[in-house]
Amino acid sequence: MLIVSASMGAGHDGVAAELARRLTAAGGAAEVVDLLDLLPLGLGGGLRRWYGWMMRSAPWVYALIYRVFFVPPPLREPDGGGPAPRARRERRALAWDSPLTVLAAARLRRLVGCRRPGEVVTTFHVAAQAAGRLRGRGRLAVPSTVLLTDFAVHRMWLHPGNDRYLCPSPSTARRVTALTGRPAACCAPLTGPAFHRPPGRPAAVPRARERLGVRPDDRLVLVSAGSWGVGEVAETARVLAGSGRYLPVVLCGRNERLRRRLAAVRPGLALGWRDDLPALMADAYALVDNAAGLTCREAFAAGLPVISYRPIPGHGRDGALAMARDGLSVHADGPRDLLAALDRLAGPGERARLVAAGAALFAEPSAEALLLGGASAPAPGGPQSQTSPPPAWSRSGRVWARWMLP
């Protein structure tokens, strides 16, 4: 399988790498390529730098771009004989052939001709558009599967030319099918085995607080800023530290400037890129996140409650709201809401509810099982939840079966 990702942050690449590892362990063959490396004339690197600058320095620009180009059309009820003409026109409109998509599709077609994979799997939205364009025009002879890495379904993920979609939640799968008319199924999160901790069993990782030099009774709250270190995490750290009840540990990613700035004012601990995130999560009280990305899924695997606060604009905000609607996290609107949400985690009810909701995602079929033709295998190493899969899975599963079976 040819897995097409993009080095826009670490989430897309992290999911792609874990999928490749699992497919290889299952006896398959997988290759991961970076879509940005396929683009000519250094365009991919320029796009990465421009997006990083925009998210760090002018997030309002991205918010405007997202609102104009990324928001999908509203869902419309089909009539008794099938989708109404207007709905069919809206599905065709999802095939948005931007200049970047056309260029990426041409390069992807050339790569597929050289590699000759049995299937193309995309984990980045522009790659999904490129593969859908090729497949819809008959220029891609193998199936094209889109693996969504966002809880929010924006239009750049959606192209009716793609064969199928793997989604992070049942509600996402239902929305994708309604918008594209293509089969969609929920799959378990693609997180590394080091994060997984079965309920009631202590994590088999070294304790992190000893290395950080914090007291045994400190309540460590991880504050995630993504691999690029973006968002209003300094304000978040000040709110947590000012309460006197929580010690913020800001994960600054690869943003060394942010780490130095926070280290100078010391509203808690400021850490750079870490390879011991499973150990940090095992010792943490909660995760405060602003992007609804891979770090949230890793927290679900570790049994760590997630609070969304001051999400980055666009897909970050929409993803945070989608997670909260599905009961996977709590969305805090302001400082008081943030502290109140964290205080409620001290009681068994709220913490148990969030942990169980996150763990239930791992009872869904794994991505590699669905790609290799299975239908019910749990994610390897994932937490075993006693909660049955949500009823919505049965509907998306039937859609998947209708596509798979003759």
N, C-alpha and C positions, 0 to 999 in steps of 0.2 A: 504494500500500500504506500502511496505517495502522500505524505502529510504536509500540507502547505500552511505554514504559520507566518508570523511577522514579529520582528523584534521591536514592537511598540510596547514598552514596558516588559514585564516578565511573565504576565499571566498567560498570554497566547502560547509563548514558547514553553512554559512550564507544563501546560496541558498537553501540547504536542509531544514533548519528550516523554511524559509519563505514558501516553498512549502507545508510543513506539516501544517503550520498554515492555509493556504488557503484551503487545502483539508479538514481540520477539520471544518473550517467555512462553507464549502459547504455541510456539512453533512456526509462527509466520515470519514475514520479512517486512520491514518498514524503513522508510527513509524520510527524514524531516528536512524540508527546504524552507528558506526564508524568502517570502515573496519580495521583500525589499531588495534582496540581493539579485533578483531576476531583472529588476528595472534597469534600463541603461543610463549612461551618462551621470552616474551618481545620484539619480533622482530619488532612489530609496533612502539613502542617507540624508539627503536634504529634507525629505518628507518627515523622517524621524526627528531631526533637529527642530524643524518648524513646529511640529506637534508638541514636542517637549517644551519649547519656549512658550508656546501659547498656553499650555496648561499651568506653567509656573508663573508667567508674567501677565497674561491677558486671558484668563479663563472665560471672560464674558464673550470674547470672540468665538471660542469653541461653542459656547451656549447658543449663540446666534446661528452658527453653521449647523449645529445639531437640530435646532428647531426648524430650520428651513429645509434641510436636505435629508435628515435622518428619521424624522418622526413618520411612522407608517400611517396609511389611511385608516380611518375608523372602520371597525367591523360592521358589516351589514348583514342582516338576516336574508338567506336565500329564499326564493319562492318555492312552491311545491314541485316545480319541474327542474330544479337545479339552480345554480347561481344566476342572479339577474344579470342582464347585459352590463349594467353599471359596475357590478362586482367583477365581471370578467375584464372589463377595461382597467379597473384598478389593479388587478393581478398582473396584467400586461405592463402596467406602469411601474411595477416593482423592478422590472428588467431595465434598470437605469444605466445606459451605456455612456458613462462619463469617459472623458479622454483617458483617465487613469485606468479605468476598467478595461477599455479596449487594448491599451498597451500591455497591461498585466496579462490579459487573456492570450495575446499573441505570444508572449514569452512563455506562458504556462503551456500552451499547445506545443511549442517547440520542445520543452522539457519532457512532456509526456511522450512525445514521439521518440525521444532518446531513451528514456527509462522504461517505457512500456509497462506501467504498473497494472495491476488487476483492478484497482480502485483508487480514486482520488478523495482524500478527506481534508477539508479545509477547517482551520481553527481561527481564521481572521476574516473579517467581513468583506474586505476588498477581494480577497482570494475566493470567497463564496460567490461574489458577483462575477468574477472572471470565469470560474468553473461553470457556473450556471449559464453564462453567455455561450461558452463553447458547447456545453451539453445540449442546450436548447436549439442551437443551430446545426446540430449533427456533426460537430467538429471534435467531439470527445467521445471515443468509442467505449469507454469504460464508465461504470457508475460513479456518480459524484455525490458524496455525503457531506453535509455541513454539520460540524460539531460546534454548537453555540457555546461561547464562554461567558456570555452575559445573561443575567436573569431578565434584563430588559430586552424586548424584541424591537429593534429599530430596523428600518427598511433596508439598510445596507447589508443586513444578514440575509435578506429574503430575495430569492430569485426563483421563479417557477420552473426554470430549466433544470435545477438540481433535482436529484432523484429522491432524497430523503434528508431528514433532519434529526439530529440527536440533541436533546434539550436538557437544561438543568433542573426542570421541575415539570410536573404534569400540566400545570396551568400554562406554562410557556409552550409546551407541545401543542396544546389545544389552540392557542392563539396562532402559532405558526401554521398549522393546518388550515385554520379558517382564513388566513390571509393569503396563503400561497396555493392551497388546494393540493399540496404534496403531503405524503405521510410523514408524521413526526412522532417520536417516542421519547419518553424520559429515560435518561441513563444516570447511573450513579456518578457522583463527582470523581474526577480523575485527580486524586491526591496521592502523594507518596506514602509508602507503607509506614514510614517513621512517625507519621502523624496519628495513626489509628490506635485508639485505646478502647477496648471493649468496656462497656459500662461496669462499674464496680471493681475494676482492676487497675491498680496504679500503673502509671506509664513506666516503661522500661527504658528510661532515659535519665541522664545525670541531672541533678537539680541545678537549675540555672541561677537561683537567687544567691547561692554561695559564690558563684563567679562574679556576680554583679556587685557583691558587697552590701546587700540590703538586709534588713532585719527579718527574722523569721515571721513576725506578725504583720509585716507590711502587705497591704493588698495591692498587688501589681496589676495595673491595667495597661495592656498593650494598646498603643495608638498607632494605627497603620497609616502610612502615607504612600504606599505603593513603592515600586522599585525606583521611581523617579522622585520621590519625596515631594508630593504636591498636596495642595489643600491647606485648610486653616488649622493645621495641627498644633501650631504654637498656642493659639487661643484655647484649643481643647486641653492642652497640657496645663495651661494656667488655671482653667476651671477645675480640673481634677486636683491639682496640687493645692489650690486655694481652699478646697473643701476640708482639708486635713484628714480625710478618710481614705484617700487613694493615692498611690504613688504612680504617676504616669511614666511609662517606658515608651518613648517615641521611636518607632522604627522608621528611620529616615531614608532607608533604601540606599541608593547610590548618590544621593544629594549631599555631598560633603559640606557644601555651604550651609545648608539647613542644619546639619548636625553641629557644626561649629557655632552657629548662631544660638541654638538652643543650649548647647553646653556652656556658653558664656553667661546666660541668664539663669540657668539651672532651675527650670520649673519641674524638675524630675530628672530622669535619665534620658539621654539622647544617644541612640545607637546607630551605627552605619549598617551596611549590608551584613546580614547574619546567615550563617549556615546551620545554626543551632536553634532554628525557630521551633521545632518540635519540643525541645527542652523548655524554651520560654513559655510556650503555650501550656505545657504541663504544670508550670508553677504559677500561671497567671489567674487572676480572678475573673477577667472578662477581656474581650477585644472591642475597642472602639474603632470603627472602620469608616472610610469615606469613599469607597469605590465599588463595593459589592463584587469584588473580583475573586481571584484564586485564594487570597488570604482568608476570606470568609469560609470557603469550602474546607480549607485546612483546619480552621477553627471548629467547624462542624465535626470533622473527623476526630479532633482531639477532645471533643466534649466541652468546648469553651463557648459560653454564651456570647452573642454578637449584638452590639448596639451600633446603629448607624447614626452618625452625627456629622453635620456640615459636609454632606457629600459633594464631591466635585460635580460640576454641571454636566448636563447631557446624559450619557449612558450611566454615569455614576449615580446621579440623583434618581433616575428612573429605575435603575437596578435596586437601589436601597428601598424604594417604595414597593417594588415588586416583592422583595424578600419579606418585608413587613406584612404585606397583604397575605402572603402564604404562611405567615406565622413562624418564619425561620429566624427572625430578628425583631428588634424593637427600633423604631425610628424616633429619635429624640429631636424635637424642634428647637430647643434652646437650652441654655445652661441648667436651668432648674429641671427640665425634663431629663436631661442627661444624668444628673446626679440622682434624681428620683428613680430612673430606670436601673441604675447601678445599685441603689439601696435595696430595691425589690429583689435583686438576685441573692441577697443574704438569706431570704426565706427559701424553703425547699420547693414551693409551688412554681414560681416563675422560672427559676433555674432549671428545674426538671422539665418544664414544658418546652423551653427553648432547646435544651440538649436533646430531648426526644425527637423534636421536629427535625433538627439537623441530622440526627442519626438515621431517621427514617429514609432519608434520601439514599443512603447506602444499601437499602434493601431493594432498590430498583435494579433492573438488569445492568450489567456493566457495559461500557461502550465497546470493549473488545469482544464480548460475547455477542452483542448485536451485529457488529461488523463481520464477525466470523460465522454468523448464522444461528447463534444460540438465542434463547428467549427468556431464560430464567436464572442464569448463573449469577450469584452475588459478586460484587466487586472484590477481588482478591485482597485479603487483609483488612477489609472494611469492617467497621463496627457492626455487630449483629444486633439489630433492633427487634424487640418483641412487638413493635407496632406494625400492623399490616400496612402494605402500601396504600396510599390514598385511593379512594374509589376512582378518581380521575384517570389513574393508570389503566384501568380496564378499557376505557374508551380509546385512549391513544394506542393501547396494545392491540385492539381489534383493527384499528386503522393500519398499524404496522403489519399485522398478519395478512390483511387483504392484499397488501402490496407484495409480501414475500411469497404467498402461496399461489399456485396456479389456479 
